[in-house]
Amino acid sequence: MGVQPEDLAPPTRDESGHWSLIICPQTRGVAAKTGAMGDSVVLDCKWQQWMTPLWAALAGPPRGKPVWTFACPELTNQFTETCSQLGAPAVPYMMRRSGPSIDRALQFRPLDEVRKRGRWASRKSVVRYEKAARLSKAWHDLPLASQRRCEALDARLEELLLRGAGCGARSTARRRRGQYVGDFFAGEGGVARAGRRLGVPVRTLEVRTNTREASDPQVT
């Protein structure tokens, strides 16, 4: 929570091309829980490459102050409340398990790299946290409506975060080109109402033609 703009290091031409985060810089004199200072993490999450403009925005002025305007208790309360509304009860610390579990389940990183990224001292420690099979079971244990709502919100995450940071959402159009975007339904609002109950973003458009007489024709 104490991340400051200067802790975010932009990519260089001769390296990975990803932003990096410096954890507990030595110049600040505050060590992490393990006593380490000056560790770094490459922000190279494969399914969130669109976050590059966000890192640039957070690294901007003013310097010397935390990038977050809220404290950890506020984050925990909001996170817990939102997950409860989604029908997927969770707390932020669960990401300590889900992060390495996703990396291993999708074979994004070898175990040693996962260990270094999570700053675990031994392989035994990271194995205790990495539970790829359990991650899959937890997802399938969710009610279908909760799964669909989570998927719908995940599809909008890029747009919401980038617009909220004033970065625009130009990358969204590029990422979705040639991919599934949505379905169209003609009727009188039944599909729209069902979609909203599941938390799916729905837009309705009233269409009137000369070939059909109806009191409230719609396209959803």
C-alpha positions in Angstrom: 0.0 0.0 0.0 3.0 2.3 0.3 3.9 2.2 -3.4 5.0 5.6 -4.6 5.3 6.8 -8.3 9.0 6.5 -8.3 8.8 2.8 -7.3 7.4 2.0 -10.8 10.2 1.6 -13.3 9.4 2.0 -17.0 10.6 -0.6 -19.6 13.9 -0.1 -21.5 14.5 -1.0 -25.1 17.2 -3.7 -24.4 15.2 -5.6 -21.7 11.8 -7.3 -21.4 9.6 -4.3 -22.5 7.6 -4.6 -19.2 7.2 -2.2 -16.3 8.8 -3.2 -13.0 7.8 -2.5 -9.4 10.6 -1.9 -6.8 9.5 -3.1 -3.4 10.7 -1.3 -0.3 13.4 0.8 -2.0 16.6 1.0 0.1 16.5 4.8 -0.1 13.3 4.8 2.0 14.8 2.7 4.7 11.7 0.6 5.4 12.1 -3.1 5.0 9.5 -5.7 4.0 8.2 -8.3 6.4 11.0 -10.6 5.5 13.6 -7.9 6.2 14.5 -7.4 2.5 14.7 -4.1 0.7 15.1 -3.3 -2.9 13.4 -6.4 -4.4 11.7 -6.0 -7.7 8.8 -7.6 -9.6 8.3 -7.5 -13.4 4.7 -6.5 -14.2 4.4 -9.0 -17.0 1.1 -10.7 -16.3 0.2 -12.3 -19.7 -3.5 -11.6 -19.6 -3.2 -8.0 -18.4 -0.8 -6.5 -20.9 -3.3 -3.7 -21.5 -2.4 -2.3 -18.1 0.8 -0.6 -19.5 -1.0 2.8 -19.8 -2.1 2.4 -16.2 1.4 1.9 -14.9 2.5 5.0 -16.8 -0.4 7.0 -15.2 0.5 5.9 -11.7 4.2 6.7 -12.3 3.4 10.3 -13.0 3.4 13.2 -10.6 3.2 14.0 -7.7 6.2 12.2 -6.6 7.0 11.3 -2.9 3.4 10.3 -2.1 1.5 7.0 -2.2 -0.2 6.3 -5.5 -3.3 5.0 -3.6 -5.7 7.5 -1.9 -7.1 4.8 0.4 -5.8 2.6 3.3 -5.6 -1.1 3.6 -8.8 -1.4 5.8 -10.8 0.5 3.1 -9.5 -1.8 0.4 -10.3 -4.9 2.4 -13.9 -3.7 3.2 -14.6 -2.8 -0.4 -13.1 -5.9 -1.8 -15.0 -8.1 0.6 -18.3 -6.3 -0.1 -17.9 -6.5 -3.9 -17.1 -10.2 -3.8 -20.1 -10.8 -1.7 -22.3 -9.0 -4.2 -20.9 -11.3 -6.9 -21.7 -14.4 -4.9 -18.0 -15.2 -4.6 -17.0 -14.5 -1.0 -13.3 -13.7 -0.7 -10.7 -11.6 1.0 -7.7 -9.9 -0.6 -5.2 -12.3 1.0 -6.6 -15.1 -1.2 -4.7 -13.5 -4.1 -1.5 -14.8 -2.3 -2.8 -18.3 -3.3 -4.6 -17.5 -6.6 -1.7 -15.7 -8.2 0.8 -18.6 -8.1 -2.0 -21.1 -8.7 -3.0 -19.4 -11.9 0.6 -19.1 -13.1 1.1 -22.9 -12.6 -2.3 -24.0 -13.8 -1.8 -22.1 -17.1 1.9 -22.9 -17.2 2.9 -19.3 -17.4 5.9 -19.7 -15.1 8.0 -22.5 -13.7 7.8 -23.1 -10.0 11.2 -21.5 -9.2 10.1 -18.3 -11.0 6.8 -18.3 -9.1 8.8 -18.7 -5.8 11.1 -15.7 -6.6 8.1 -13.6 -7.7 6.3 -14.3 -4.5 9.5 -13.8 -2.5 9.2 -17.2 -0.8 12.4 -18.4 0.8 12.0 -22.1 -0.2 10.2 -24.3 -2.6 8.4 -25.9 0.3 6.8 -22.6 1.1 5.5 -21.9 -2.4 4.2 -25.4 -2.8 2.1 -24.8 0.3 0.5 -21.8 -1.5 0.3 -23.0 -5.1 -2.9 -25.0 -5.4 -3.8 -25.1 -9.1 -6.4 -28.0 -8.8 -8.1 -26.3 -5.9 -8.4 -23.1 -7.9 -10.3 -24.9 -10.6 -12.6 -26.6 -8.0 -13.3 -23.2 -6.3 -14.4 -21.8 -9.6 -16.7 -24.7 -10.5 -18.2 -24.6 -7.0 -19.6 -21.1 -7.7 -23.3 -20.9 -8.9 -23.5 -20.6 -12.6 -25.1 -17.1 -12.3 -22.0 -15.9 -10.3 -19.7 -17.4 -12.9 -21.4 -15.6 -15.7 -21.5 -12.3 -13.8 -17.8 -12.5 -13.0 -17.0 -13.3 -16.6 -19.1 -10.3 -17.8 -17.3 -7.9 -15.4 -13.9 -9.4 -16.3 -14.6 -8.5 -19.9 -15.2 -4.9 -18.9 -12.2 -4.6 -16.5 -9.9 -3.1 -19.1 -12.4 -0.4 -20.0 -13.3 0.4 -16.4 -9.7 0.7 -15.1 -8.3 2.6 -18.1 -11.2 5.1 -18.2 -11.0 5.5 -14.5 -7.3 6.4 -14.7 -8.0 8.8 -17.6 -6.1 6.5 -20.0 -9.0 6.0 -22.5 -9.8 2.6 -23.8 -8.2 2.5 -27.3 -6.6 -0.9 -26.6 -10.0 -2.5 -26.0 -11.0 -2.1 -29.7 -7.7 -3.6 -30.8 -8.0 -6.5 -28.4 -11.5 -7.3 -29.4 -11.0 -7.2 -33.2 -12.1 -10.4 -34.7 -13.3 -11.8 -31.4 -16.7 -12.4 -29.9 -18.3 -9.2 -28.7 -22.0 -10.0 -28.1 -25.3 -11.3 -29.4 -28.4 -9.5 -30.8 -31.9 -10.5 -29.8 -35.2 -9.2 -31.1 -38.2 -9.2 -28.7 -39.8 -7.2 -26.0 -37.2 -7.0 -23.3 -37.1 -10.5 -21.8 -33.5 -11.2 -22.7 -32.4 -7.8 -21.4 -34.1 -8.3 -18.0 -32.6 -11.8 -17.7 -29.2 -10.5 -18.6 -29.3 -7.7 -16.0 -30.3 -10.1 -13.3 -27.0 -12.0 -14.1 -25.0 -8.8 -14.0 -24.3 -8.9 -17.7 -23.9 -5.5 -19.3 -27.0 -5.1 -21.6 -28.0 -2.4 -24.0 -31.5 -2.1 -25.5 -32.4 -0.2 -28.7 -35.9 0.5 -29.8 -36.4 -0.2 -33.5 -39.5 0.5 -35.5 -40.1 -0.7 -39.1 -42.9 -0.5 -41.6 -43.1 -4.3 -41.7 -44.0 -5.0 -38.1 -46.5 -3.4 -35.9 -45.7 -3.8 -32.2 -46.2 -1.8 -29.1 -42.6 -2.0 -27.9 -40.2 -3.7 -30.4 -36.6 -3.9 -29.2 -33.2 -5.1 -30.2 -31.1 -6.2 -27.2 
